Amino acid sequence: MSRYYSPRRTDAAADTRTAIMQSARELFLSRGYPDVTVAQIAAAARVAVQTVYSSTGGKTAILAALLASAVNDPVVTECLEAVATCTDPGAIIDVIAEGTRRAHERHWDVLYGLLHDGLGDHGATEVYNEGITAYLKALTTVADRLVSLDALRSELDHALAVDLLWFFLGQRAWFLLVGERGWSFDRAQEWMADSARQALLRSPGH
C-alpha cells in the first residue's frame, strides 16, 4: 500500500520549522546563545518543547542550521575556482580578501552576533569548530596554489602561509576590524589584502 502524502501537512511542518528557526535566531541574537533555552524558543514560536526537538533537532542543531548558510555560501566555491586558474599571486590574495568579505558581510548579523563573544557549551563549540575547519581548509587550498606558483617569500613554508592567511583573512580579523574597531568592510578588505600580500608574497605588487 502506498503511503499517503499530504501537501497541507508538509506545508504546516515547514511553517512550524520556519517559525522555530526565526524565533531561535531572534533570541540567540538578543540574549546570547548560552542564555537561551529550548523552552524559551518553544514559547516564542508558540509550539511545544517537544516540537522544537522533532522539527529542528534541538538547540545545537538550530545553531548549526543558522550557521550553515554562511559556511556553505556559494562564494567559497566561486573563490576557490578562481584561485585554481589564477596565475597572479597578488590577484589570488585579492580574490580571497573579496570572497571572505562577501561571506562575512552577507551573514554578518548571524556570524558576528552569535560568535564574537563565544558560544559557551560543548555542543555549540563543536558546531563552531566545524565551521572554522572548513574555513581553514579553504585557506589551505589557497596556500597550496601559492606554493605551486612559487609565490611565497623565501622564509615561509606551507604551514606558515596558512597561519598568515588565517591571521590576515580569517574570521577573527573581520570580527576585530569591522565588529570591534568599527572599520567599513571596504577599508578592512583593502588593508587585509595589502597586508597579506606584503607578508606572504615574494613579489607583493600593487
Backbone bond lengths (Angstrom), bond angles and torsions (degrees), N, CA, C in turn:
res aa  C-N    CA-C-N  psi(-1)  N-CA   C-N-CA  omega(-1)  CA-C   N-CA-C  phi
1 M - - - 1.472 - - 1.530 109.06 -
2 S 1.333 116.64 131.34 1.458 119.87 -179.92 1.521 109.83 -73.57
3 R 1.329 114.37 149.76 1.459 120.29 -178.89 1.526 109.48 -82.16
4 Y 1.325 116.13 134.61 1.463 120.51 -178.46 1.522 109.96 -71.99
5 Y 1.322 116.04 132.49 1.459 121.93 178.64 1.514 109.05 -109.55
6 S 1.310 116.61 125.00 1.456 121.23 -178.55 1.525 110.01 -113.53
7 P 1.331 117.99 105.49 1.466 119.91 177.65 1.520 112.39 -57.72
8 R 1.340 116.38 -37.47 1.462 119.50 -179.18 1.521 110.59 -63.42
9 R 1.324 116.44 -42.20 1.460 120.02 179.53 1.533 110.58 -66.45
10 T 1.326 115.83 -40.08 1.462 119.91 178.23 1.521 110.99 -63.52
11 D 1.328 116.28 -42.91 1.463 120.28 178.35 1.523 110.93 -62.99
12 A 1.324 116.71 -40.66 1.460 120.54 179.83 1.522 110.93 -63.78
13 A 1.325 116.67 -40.84 1.465 120.50 178.79 1.522 110.84 -64.57
14 A 1.331 116.16 -40.38 1.461 120.19 178.56 1.521 110.99 -65.73
15 D 1.326 116.68 -40.67 1.463 120.62 178.17 1.525 110.86 -64.06
16 T 1.323 116.00 -39.83 1.464 120.29 178.65 1.520 110.74 -63.14
17 R 1.320 116.65 -45.72 1.466 120.40 178.87 1.529 110.93 -61.45
18 T 1.322 116.09 -42.70 1.463 119.75 179.07 1.519 111.16 -60.72
19 A 1.334 116.70 -43.23 1.466 120.72 179.20 1.522 111.11 -62.79
20 I 1.320 116.55 -41.16 1.467 120.77 179.12 1.524 110.28 -64.98
21 M 1.326 117.02 -46.16 1.463 120.78 -178.77 1.528 110.92 -63.02
22 Q 1.315 117.43 -42.78 1.460 120.60 179.91 1.523 111.26 -65.59
23 S 1.321 116.31 -41.61 1.465 120.10 179.38 1.521 110.90 -65.55
24 A 1.328 116.16 -43.02 1.462 120.18 179.07 1.522 110.72 -63.11
25 R 1.302 116.90 -43.90 1.468 121.07 179.73 1.521 110.93 -58.66
26 E 1.324 116.60 -47.16 1.463 120.70 -179.97 1.526 111.36 -62.98
27 L 1.320 116.78 -41.88 1.462 120.11 179.59 1.522 111.67 -68.25
28 F 1.327 117.32 -43.35 1.466 120.56 179.33 1.527 110.60 -59.03
29 L 1.327 116.08 -42.66 1.458 119.91 -176.52 1.521 112.32 -74.14
30 S 1.308 117.59 -33.54 1.466 120.03 -177.17 1.526 112.98 -84.89
31 R 1.333 117.30 -32.45 1.467 120.34 -174.95 1.522 113.64 -112.34
32 G 1.322 116.66 -16.75 1.459 120.90 -173.85 1.515 110.24 92.93
33 Y 1.317 115.81 137.21 1.462 120.64 -175.65 1.526 113.36 -53.16
34 P 1.347 119.93 -46.19 1.471 119.56 -175.27 1.527 113.80 -62.49
35 D 1.337 117.02 -25.98 1.465 120.40 -173.55 1.526 113.94 -94.84
36 V 1.312 116.87 6.56 1.470 120.69 -179.99 1.524 109.44 -105.24
37 T 1.328 116.43 134.49 1.463 121.56 177.83 1.527 110.55 -106.33
38 V 1.313 115.38 161.37 1.463 119.96 176.30 1.525 110.25 -62.21
39 A 1.327 116.51 -36.13 1.463 120.03 178.45 1.527 111.17 -61.44
40 Q 1.318 116.95 -39.49 1.464 120.19 178.19 1.531 111.29 -67.29
41 I 1.324 116.08 -38.92 1.466 119.75 176.69 1.524 110.06 -62.37
42 A 1.324 115.84 -44.26 1.462 120.52 179.69 1.524 111.17 -60.99
43 A 1.330 116.13 -43.85 1.460 119.83 -179.57 1.528 111.13 -63.59
44 A 1.324 116.25 -42.57 1.464 119.84 -179.19 1.523 111.54 -66.35
45 A 1.331 116.15 -35.03 1.468 120.52 179.87 1.519 112.34 -86.47
46 R 1.339 116.54 -7.24 1.465 123.40 179.52 1.527 111.57 62.01
47 V 1.345 113.66 46.29 1.466 120.46 175.77 1.523 108.21 -133.46
48 A 1.328 116.28 170.79 1.458 120.94 176.27 1.526 110.07 -75.65
49 V 1.330 115.70 154.74 1.465 120.62 178.69 1.522 110.59 -56.82
50 Q 1.328 116.71 -44.05 1.461 119.88 -179.16 1.528 111.83 -61.95
51 T 1.321 116.31 -29.94 1.464 119.64 178.22 1.521 111.11 -65.87
52 V 1.329 116.42 -35.42 1.468 119.69 176.73 1.523 109.70 -59.44
53 Y 1.333 115.67 -45.52 1.471 119.42 -178.99 1.529 111.52 -67.71
54 S 1.318 116.61 -44.59 1.467 119.14 -175.96 1.526 112.15 -70.78
55 S 1.318 116.66 -29.49 1.458 120.41 -177.20 1.522 113.29 -86.45
56 T 1.344 116.26 -35.13 1.473 119.39 -172.36 1.523 113.65 -122.40
57 G 1.329 117.39 -20.97 1.456 120.08 -176.70 1.508 114.18 98.79
58 G 1.331 117.46 -5.21 1.454 119.95 178.23 1.516 112.88 109.20
59 K 1.314 115.57 -177.24 1.463 122.36 -170.74 1.529 112.95 -61.73
60 T 1.333 116.87 -47.25 1.465 119.93 -178.99 1.521 111.21 -65.04
61 A 1.321 116.88 -39.52 1.465 120.77 178.35 1.525 111.19 -65.59
62 I 1.324 116.88 -35.73 1.467 120.20 176.09 1.523 109.86 -63.10
63 L 1.328 116.39 -45.55 1.465 120.32 177.91 1.528 110.82 -57.46
64 A 1.326 116.12 -46.65 1.469 120.35 -179.85 1.525 110.90 -59.40
65 A 1.330 116.63 -41.12 1.464 120.49 -179.93 1.525 111.31 -67.10
66 L 1.331 116.85 -38.41 1.459 120.37 179.20 1.526 111.53 -66.02
67 L 1.327 116.47 -37.08 1.462 120.59 -178.68 1.524 112.62 -82.24
68 A 1.325 116.62 -19.63 1.468 120.34 -174.75 1.523 112.43 -59.95
69 S 1.324 116.89 -34.82 1.464 119.01 -178.36 1.518 111.46 -64.28
70 A 1.331 116.64 -31.89 1.464 120.22 177.03 1.518 111.14 -78.22
71 V 1.325 116.57 -45.94 1.467 121.12 -178.44 1.523 110.78 -61.15
72 N 1.335 116.29 -37.96 1.468 121.42 -175.89 1.525 113.10 -101.07
73 D 1.314 116.87 18.20 1.459 119.75 -179.60 1.533 110.07 -56.71
74 P 1.329 118.00 134.54 1.470 120.71 -179.42 1.521 114.12 -57.65
75 V 1.321 117.48 -21.62 1.463 120.09 -179.50 1.523 111.66 -60.57
76 V 1.327 117.41 -28.89 1.467 120.28 179.26 1.524 110.27 -62.61
77 T 1.322 115.83 -50.36 1.465 120.08 178.95 1.521 111.36 -63.60
78 E 1.330 116.73 -41.36 1.463 120.67 179.15 1.526 111.12 -58.32
79 C 1.318 116.10 -45.35 1.466 120.57 -178.21 1.523 111.58 -66.49
80 L 1.315 116.85 -44.05 1.459 119.58 -178.49 1.527 111.31 -67.00
81 E 1.317 117.24 -34.03 1.465 120.01 175.18 1.526 110.48 -65.74
82 A 1.328 116.59 -39.54 1.466 120.20 177.79 1.523 111.08 -66.30
83 V 1.324 116.30 -41.34 1.465 121.24 179.18 1.526 110.68 -61.33
84 A 1.316 116.65 -40.07 1.465 121.44 -175.76 1.522 112.59 -62.72
85 T 1.323 117.29 -26.17 1.467 120.26 -177.25 1.527 113.25 -108.10
86 C 1.317 117.03 -9.12 1.466 120.74 -177.02 1.530 110.29 -80.19
87 T 1.313 116.79 137.71 1.468 120.79 179.24 1.526 112.30 -110.62
88 D 1.313 117.29 1.57 1.469 122.38 179.26 1.524 108.65 -102.25
89 P 1.339 118.37 109.23 1.472 120.78 -176.70 1.526 113.07 -57.46
90 G 1.326 117.04 -40.41 1.459 119.10 178.74 1.512 112.24 -63.50
91 A 1.322 115.96 -39.05 1.466 120.06 177.91 1.521 111.17 -66.46
92 I 1.325 116.94 -33.45 1.470 120.48 176.87 1.524 110.35 -61.31
93 I 1.331 116.46 -45.70 1.467 119.94 177.48 1.521 110.23 -60.69
94 D 1.323 116.77 -42.49 1.463 120.35 179.78 1.527 111.60 -62.32
95 V 1.326 116.48 -40.63 1.469 120.93 178.73 1.523 110.60 -60.28
96 I 1.325 116.58 -44.55 1.464 119.94 -178.25 1.521 111.37 -71.19
97 A 1.325 117.22 -37.59 1.464 119.44 176.68 1.524 110.48 -61.60
98 E 1.329 116.18 -43.88 1.464 119.54 178.55 1.524 111.37 -66.81
99 G 1.328 116.53 -41.48 1.462 119.97 -178.25 1.511 112.94 -65.43
100 T 1.335 116.60 -44.90 1.465 118.67 179.17 1.523 110.38 -67.61
101 R 1.326 116.18 -32.80 1.464 119.75 175.39 1.528 110.48 -62.75
102 R 1.346 116.72 -48.56 1.465 120.40 -178.41 1.524 111.48 -60.77
103 A 1.322 116.65 -42.82 1.466 119.88 -179.16 1.523 111.33 -65.02
104 H 1.336 116.64 -43.26 1.466 119.07 -179.65 1.528 111.51 -70.39
105 E 1.317 116.52 -42.29 1.463 119.75 -178.05 1.529 110.95 -64.40
106 R 1.308 116.67 -40.12 1.463 121.82 -177.45 1.529 111.60 -66.50
107 H 1.317 116.89 -33.70 1.467 121.27 -175.50 1.531 111.33 -118.03
108 W 1.311 116.81 25.94 1.456 121.18 -170.31 1.524 113.14 -59.55
109 D 1.322 117.48 -43.23 1.462 119.02 -176.09 1.522 111.46 -59.91
110 V 1.324 117.06 -41.08 1.462 120.28 179.76 1.527 111.18 -76.29
111 L 1.332 117.46 -47.24 1.465 120.24 -175.97 1.523 111.28 -63.76
112 Y 1.313 116.91 -57.33 1.466 118.98 -178.02 1.521 110.78 -71.64
113 G 1.323 115.94 -41.15 1.457 119.45 -177.85 1.512 113.67 -61.06
114 L 1.329 116.92 -36.86 1.464 120.32 -177.06 1.522 113.70 -93.41
115 L 1.334 117.23 -31.77 1.460 119.16 -166.00 1.523 115.77 -104.14
116 H 1.325 118.67 -21.80 1.466 117.61 -168.91 1.521 113.40 -68.52
117 D 1.322 118.40 -24.37 1.466 120.98 178.39 1.521 112.89 -101.24
118 G 1.325 118.20 3.95 1.461 121.02 -178.10 1.515 111.17 89.45
119 L 1.326 115.22 160.93 1.465 120.95 -173.78 1.521 113.66 -105.97
120 G 1.318 117.72 -25.74 1.445 120.14 165.82 1.508 119.80 85.94
121 D 1.331 120.10 -2.59 1.465 118.16 173.76 1.523 109.74 -143.88
122 H 1.321 115.31 162.80 1.462 121.11 -170.41 1.524 112.18 -62.09
123 G 1.320 116.86 -46.58 1.457 120.09 -178.01 1.514 111.77 -62.21
124 A 1.329 116.39 -42.83 1.460 120.34 179.54 1.521 111.15 -66.79
125 T 1.323 116.47 -38.25 1.462 120.25 178.74 1.522 110.77 -63.14
126 E 1.323 117.07 -37.35 1.466 120.05 176.71 1.532 110.81 -62.65
127 V 1.317 116.53 -41.70 1.468 120.55 177.50 1.526 109.80 -61.52
128 Y 1.323 116.23 -46.04 1.463 121.14 178.77 1.523 111.07 -59.84
129 N 1.327 116.31 -45.64 1.464 120.45 -178.02 1.526 112.18 -63.55
130 E 1.320 116.51 -33.58 1.467 119.54 176.45 1.530 110.72 -62.92
131 G 1.320 115.80 -39.60 1.459 119.54 177.55 1.520 112.08 -66.38
132 I 1.328 116.17 -41.63 1.463 120.37 179.15 1.523 110.47 -66.03
133 T 1.321 116.92 -38.33 1.467 120.40 177.24 1.528 110.88 -59.90
134 A 1.324 116.60 -42.51 1.466 120.34 178.02 1.530 110.94 -64.52
135 Y 1.321 116.71 -40.13 1.470 122.27 178.35 1.528 109.57 -61.16
136 L 1.337 116.48 -48.74 1.461 121.08 -179.37 1.525 111.87 -65.24
137 K 1.318 116.50 -33.87 1.464 119.83 176.94 1.524 110.41 -61.98
138 A 1.327 116.35 -41.40 1.463 120.09 178.21 1.525 110.81 -64.83
139 L 1.332 117.15 -43.26 1.463 120.06 178.95 1.522 111.52 -67.05
140 T 1.319 117.06 -31.62 1.465 120.56 175.86 1.525 110.51 -64.00
141 T 1.323 116.74 -38.14 1.461 120.77 175.95 1.527 110.91 -62.60
142 V 1.325 116.16 -37.92 1.465 120.27 176.53 1.528 110.34 -64.23
143 A 1.329 116.50 -44.87 1.464 120.24 177.99 1.525 110.88 -60.98
144 D 1.324 116.77 -40.22 1.470 120.82 176.64 1.529 110.31 -55.55
145 R 1.315 115.31 -45.25 1.465 119.76 -177.63 1.528 111.17 -66.53
146 L 1.314 117.08 -41.62 1.463 120.01 179.29 1.523 111.27 -64.25
147 V 1.331 116.66 -38.08 1.464 120.57 176.39 1.525 110.30 -64.40
148 S 1.321 116.56 -43.70 1.469 120.02 -178.24 1.521 111.84 -63.43
149 L 1.332 116.46 -26.60 1.465 121.12 178.36 1.527 112.20 -90.77
150 D 1.336 116.21 1.38 1.469 121.68 -176.98 1.526 110.67 53.91
151 A 1.335 114.92 43.96 1.459 120.95 -172.40 1.524 113.90 -98.06
152 L 1.325 118.07 -12.37 1.458 120.51 -173.81 1.523 111.88 -77.33
153 R 1.309 115.30 151.50 1.466 120.51 171.82 1.522 109.26 -57.15
154 S 1.303 116.52 150.80 1.469 121.32 -171.13 1.520 113.12 -62.09
155 E 1.321 117.36 -28.70 1.467 120.39 -176.91 1.530 113.05 -84.82
156 L 1.311 117.88 -1.64 1.461 121.21 -176.35 1.520 111.24 -101.64
157 D 1.336 115.37 141.42 1.460 120.17 168.59 1.528 108.61 -110.24
158 H 1.321 116.06 -179.00 1.463 120.36 -175.57 1.525 111.82 -60.63
159 A 1.329 117.07 -46.02 1.465 120.57 -176.97 1.521 111.21 -62.12
160 L 1.322 116.83 -42.13 1.462 119.64 179.85 1.528 110.80 -68.70
161 A 1.316 116.29 -33.28 1.465 119.40 176.25 1.527 111.10 -62.03
162 V 1.328 116.56 -41.96 1.469 119.91 176.98 1.525 109.96 -61.93
163 D 1.327 116.56 -43.55 1.466 120.44 179.28 1.524 111.13 -59.45
164 L 1.323 117.08 -43.86 1.461 120.34 -178.64 1.527 111.75 -70.34
165 L 1.311 117.30 -37.16 1.466 119.67 174.13 1.526 110.89 -60.39
166 W 1.324 116.21 -41.53 1.464 120.44 178.01 1.524 110.91 -66.12
167 F 1.332 116.73 -40.62 1.466 121.03 -178.99 1.526 110.78 -62.71
168 F 1.324 116.68 -46.38 1.461 120.24 -174.41 1.525 114.09 -88.65
169 L 1.327 118.04 -27.59 1.463 120.78 -173.26 1.525 113.71 -125.38
170 G 1.320 117.18 6.03 1.453 121.49 -178.90 1.518 112.78 -79.27
171 Q 1.305 115.15 175.57 1.462 120.40 -175.72 1.522 112.68 -60.73
172 R 1.313 116.41 -40.04 1.463 119.34 -177.58 1.525 111.13 -62.12
173 A 1.330 117.41 -35.28 1.460 120.25 179.17 1.530 110.93 -62.98
174 W 1.329 116.37 -42.40 1.466 119.66 177.76 1.522 111.11 -65.94
175 F 1.321 116.99 -42.91 1.463 120.15 179.24 1.526 111.07 -61.22
176 L 1.326 116.22 -42.27 1.463 120.68 -177.01 1.525 111.45 -67.55
177 L 1.326 116.61 -52.61 1.460 119.51 -173.02 1.526 112.64 -73.94
178 V 1.323 117.32 -46.69 1.463 120.36 -176.60 1.529 111.28 -84.02
179 G 1.338 116.08 -48.70 1.455 119.61 -174.76 1.513 114.43 -75.41
180 E 1.330 116.78 -45.27 1.462 120.33 -174.20 1.523 113.22 -92.94
181 R 1.337 117.38 -35.49 1.461 120.23 -176.97 1.518 113.25 -100.74
182 G 1.324 117.36 -6.89 1.454 120.54 173.29 1.517 116.06 76.97
183 W 1.343 116.71 19.54 1.460 119.02 176.75 1.528 110.05 -68.98
184 S 1.333 115.64 152.85 1.459 119.27 170.81 1.524 108.65 -73.95
185 F 1.331 116.62 159.24 1.460 119.59 176.82 1.528 110.85 -63.41
186 D 1.328 117.24 -35.55 1.465 119.91 178.29 1.526 111.02 -61.58
187 R 1.317 115.73 -48.99 1.467 119.82 -178.54 1.516 110.98 -63.18
188 A 1.326 116.38 -43.92 1.467 120.30 -179.40 1.524 110.85 -63.26
189 Q 1.323 117.28 -44.99 1.465 120.32 -179.76 1.522 111.04 -59.91
190 E 1.319 116.73 -45.71 1.466 120.27 -178.64 1.528 111.09 -62.33
191 W 1.334 116.66 -46.75 1.471 120.02 -178.65 1.520 111.51 -65.77
192 M 1.318 116.52 -44.01 1.464 120.40 -177.84 1.526 111.31 -63.76
193 A 1.329 116.71 -42.94 1.461 119.85 179.62 1.521 110.88 -64.72
194 D 1.327 116.66 -46.37 1.462 120.05 -179.69 1.524 111.04 -62.66
195 S 1.327 116.85 -43.84 1.466 120.83 -179.50 1.522 111.35 -64.55
196 A 1.327 116.62 -41.02 1.464 120.22 179.07 1.524 111.20 -65.43
197 R 1.323 116.98 -41.01 1.469 119.43 177.49 1.522 111.08 -60.82
198 Q 1.326 116.23 -45.82 1.462 120.06 -178.63 1.526 111.45 -63.95
199 A 1.314 117.39 -38.93 1.466 121.28 -176.26 1.521 112.96 -76.91
200 L 1.320 116.93 -29.96 1.463 120.42 -169.79 1.526 115.05 -103.90
201 L 1.308 117.30 -35.83 1.462 119.07 -163.42 1.525 113.76 -97.79
202 R 1.300 114.36 142.00 1.463 122.00 175.46 1.529 110.44 -61.48
203 S 1.315 115.60 -39.37 1.467 121.83 177.77 1.523 107.79 -127.84
204 P 1.345 118.01 90.32 1.469 121.05 -172.21 1.522 114.19 -61.43
205 G 1.339 117.80 -34.19 1.459 118.99 -178.39 1.514 111.97 70.77
206 H 1.342 115.53 -167.88 1.473 123.78 -179.29 1.531 110.19 52.03
